[in-house]
Amino acid sequence: MIRVVLVDDQSIVRAGFRVVLETAGGIEVVGEAAGGREAVTLLQHTRADVVVMDVRMPGGDGIEATRAITAGAAGAAGAAGSGVAVAGAGATGAVGGGGADATSAGAGGGPAVLVATTFDLDEYVFGALEAGARGFVLKDAEPEEFVAAVRALASGRAAIDGATTRRVIEEFTRRRAATLAGPPVDVLTPREQSIVRLLGEGLSNDEIGERLVIETSTVKSHLTRVMTKLDARDRLQTVIWAYRSGLLP
C-alpha cells in the first residue's frame, strides 16, 4: 500500500486528490495539511511514501517544506532511482530507476515530494525541484496520469516526456552553470559512458543491464562511480552533465 500525504491550502483540491488516489486502489491517503509547516510537523509522526505538495500556497512555504522533507531522503535515492517525474504532459519516457531495481520512496530516507501545480514549469516548480522534489504533476492532469506519477515516485521510478526533459535540463543548466560545468567526458570509462547514454534514453537499471548484458547490481555500481566522478547528486544531474558535455546530443 502506497502511503500519501496531501498538502494544499484548498480543502476541495485535497478532497479531489484523495478521491482520485484512493479510488485507484493500492494507495492510502494517510494525512492532509493546509500548509508547508503543517506538513513538516505532520510527517514527524506520520509515515508516508509520497507527499503531494502545492508550492504556490499563501505564505510561500511550500518550497521550504519540500527542502525540509527531502533533506533526509537525499541519500536514499542515489543510483537506485532518483530523478524527476512529470505528469500531465503526456509523460512516457524516464529519467530514473525502474522496475524491481528501484528503491521505494520511503525506504530509509523519507518520502518523495511530488509537486502539484497549475502553472507547468514556472519559478515555483523549479524552486521545488532544486529543493529536492522528485517530480511534478499538473493539477489538470488526467486522473490516471496523476495516479501514475504517484506510483512512479513511490517505487523509485521517474517518468518524463522528452520535451519537458529538455526544458528541465536547459533551465537547470542555466541556473547551475558553474556547479554543473563538470569534468570532461573522458573522465568516464567507455562502459560508464555507455551506461550514461542509456540513462539519458530513459532506461531503468534493469533495462540498462539487459541492453548491455550485465547484472543490475553492476549497473548500480557503475552509476555510483559515475556520480562520484561527476560530483552529481542524482541521476538527473548526471543526465544534465551528459547533455552539457556532449555525451548526449
C-alpha positions in Angstrom: 0.0 0.0 0.0 1.4 3.4 -1.0 1.0 6.0 1.8 0.4 9.5 0.6 0.2 12.9 2.4 -1.6 15.7 0.6 -0.5 19.4 1.1 -2.7 22.1 -0.4 -4.3 25.2 1.1 -7.6 24.4 -0.7 -9.6 21.7 1.0 -11.6 21.0 -2.1 -8.4 20.2 -4.0 -7.2 17.9 -1.3 -10.6 16.2 -1.4 -10.4 15.7 -5.1 -6.9 14.3 -4.9 -8.0 11.9 -2.2 -10.9 10.5 -4.2 -8.7 10.0 -7.3 -5.9 8.3 -5.4 -8.0 6.0 -3.1 -10.3 5.0 -6.0 -7.3 3.8 -7.9 -6.5 1.1 -5.4 -3.3 0.3 -3.6 -3.0 3.9 -2.4 -4.0 5.3 1.0 -4.1 9.0 1.9 -2.7 9.0 5.5 -2.7 12.7 6.2 -3.5 16.2 4.9 -2.1 19.6 5.6 -3.1 23.1 4.5 0.4 24.5 4.6 4.1 23.6 4.4 5.0 24.0 8.0 1.9 21.9 9.0 3.1 19.2 6.6 6.5 19.1 8.1 5.0 18.7 11.6 2.6 16.0 10.3 5.4 14.0 8.8 7.3 13.9 12.1 4.8 11.3 13.3 3.2 10.0 10.0 5.0 7.6 7.7 4.5 8.4 4.0 5.9 7.3 0.7 4.9 10.3 -1.3 3.9 13.9 -0.4 1.8 15.7 -3.0 2.8 19.3 -2.4 1.3 22.6 -3.7 4.2 25.0 -3.8 2.1 28.1 -4.5 0.3 28.3 -1.2 -0.2 31.6 0.7 2.9 32.3 2.7 5.2 30.7 0.1 6.3 27.9 2.5 5.9 25.0 0.0 9.4 25.2 -1.3 10.9 25.4 2.2 8.7 22.5 3.3 9.9 20.5 0.3 13.5 21.2 1.3 12.9 20.1 4.9 11.0 16.9 3.8 13.6 15.8 1.3 16.6 16.6 3.4 16.6 13.2 4.9 15.7 11.4 1.6 18.7 12.7 -0.4 21.0 9.8 0.4 18.3 7.1 0.0 17.7 7.8 -3.7 21.2 7.8 -5.2 21.9 5.4 -8.0 18.8 3.3 -7.3 16.4 5.7 -8.8 16.4 9.4 -8.0 15.0 11.6 -10.8 12.2 13.9 -11.8 8.7 12.7 -12.7 6.3 14.7 -14.7 2.6 14.0 -15.4 0.0 16.0 -17.3 2.3 16.5 -20.3 2.0 13.0 -21.9 4.7 11.5 -19.7 6.2 8.5 -21.4 10.0 8.3 -21.1 12.1 8.1 -17.9 15.0 9.6 -16.1 15.4 7.3 -13.1 15.3 3.8 -11.9 12.5 1.4 -12.6 11.1 -2.0 -12.0 12.4 -4.3 -9.4 15.7 -2.4 -9.1 14.1 0.8 -7.9 14.3 1.9 -4.3 11.0 2.7 -2.8 10.5 6.4 -2.0 10.2 5.9 1.8 13.0 3.4 2.2 15.4 4.7 4.8 15.2 8.4 3.9 11.7 9.8 4.0 9.0 10.4 1.4 9.4 11.7 -2.2 7.8 15.0 -2.9 5.5 15.3 -6.0 4.8 19.0 -6.8 1.2 19.7 -7.8 0.9 22.9 -9.9 -1.4 24.7 -12.3 1.4 26.5 -14.0 3.6 24.0 -15.7 7.4 24.8 -15.4 7.3 28.1 -13.6 9.7 29.5 -10.9 7.9 27.8 -8.1 8.3 24.4 -9.8 12.0 24.9 -10.5 12.4 26.1 -6.9 10.8 22.9 -5.6 12.9 20.7 -7.9 16.1 22.5 -6.7 14.8 21.9 -3.1 14.7 18.2 -3.8 11.3 17.4 -5.2 11.3 14.3 -7.3 8.7 15.4 -9.8 5.7 17.5 -10.6 2.1 16.9 -11.8 -0.2 19.4 -13.4 -3.5 19.9 -11.4 -5.4 19.5 -14.7 -3.7 16.2 -15.5 -5.9 13.2 -16.2 -6.6 11.1 -13.1 -4.6 8.2 -14.5 -1.6 10.4 -15.1 -1.8 11.7 -11.5 -2.0 8.2 -10.1 0.8 7.0 -12.4 3.1 9.9 -11.1 2.4 8.9 -7.5 3.1 5.3 -8.2 6.3 6.2 -10.1 7.7 8.2 -7.2 6.6 5.6 -4.6 8.5 2.8 -6.4 11.6 5.0 -7.3 10.8 5.4 -11.0 10.7 8.7 -12.7 8.7 9.3 -15.9 9.2 12.4 -18.0 8.4 13.2 -21.6 11.1 14.3 -24.0 10.1 17.9 -24.5 9.9 18.5 -20.7 13.2 16.8 -20.2 14.8 19.3 -22.5 13.2 22.2 -20.7 14.2 21.0 -17.3 17.7 20.3 -18.4 18.1 23.6 -20.1 16.8 25.5 -17.1 18.9 23.6 -14.6 21.9 24.1 -16.8 21.3 27.8 -16.9 20.8 28.1 -13.2 23.8 25.8 -12.3 26.3 26.6 -15.0 29.1 27.0 -12.5 28.4 23.9 -10.4 27.4 21.7 -13.3 30.2 22.5 -15.7 31.7 19.3 -14.6 34.7 17.2 -15.9 35.2 16.2 -19.5 33.7 13.1 -21.0 36.9 11.1 -20.9 36.8 11.1 -17.1 34.4 8.2 -17.6 35.3 4.8 -18.9 33.8 3.6 -22.2 31.4 1.3 -20.2 30.4 4.2 -17.9 29.7 6.4 -20.9 27.5 3.7 -22.5 25.5 3.4 -19.3 25.0 7.2 -19.0 23.8 7.3 -22.7 21.3 4.6 -21.9 20.3 6.5 -18.8 19.6 9.5 -20.9 17.4 7.4 -23.1 15.2 6.8 -20.1 16.2 3.2 -19.4 15.9 1.8 -15.9 18.8 -0.1 -14.2 17.2 -3.4 -15.2 16.8 -2.3 -18.8 20.3 -1.0 -19.0 21.6 -4.3 -17.7 19.5 -6.2 -20.3 20.8 -4.0 -23.1 24.5 -4.4 -22.1 24.1 -8.0 -20.9 25.3 -7.2 -17.4 23.8 -7.6 -13.9 21.6 -4.9 -12.5 23.9 -4.7 -9.5 26.8 -4.0 -11.8 24.8 -1.1 -13.4 24.2 0.3 -10.0 27.9 0.1 -9.1 28.8 1.8 -12.4 26.3 4.6 -11.7 27.6 5.1 -8.2 31.1 5.6 -9.5 29.9 7.9 -12.3 28.1 10.2 -9.8 31.1 10.2 -7.6 33.4 11.2 -10.5 30.9 13.9 -11.7 30.1 15.1 -8.2 26.5 14.6 -9.2 23.8 14.5 -6.6 21.4 12.2 -8.5 20.6 10.7 -11.9 19.0 13.9 -13.2 22.3 15.9 -12.6 24.1 13.0 -14.4 21.9 13.4 -17.4 22.2 17.2 -17.3 26.0 16.8 -17.3 25.8 14.3 -20.3 23.9 16.9 -22.4 26.2 19.7 -21.5 29.3 17.7 -22.1 28.1 16.5 -25.5 27.8 12.8 -24.5 24.1 13.1 -25.3 23.0 15.0 -28.4 
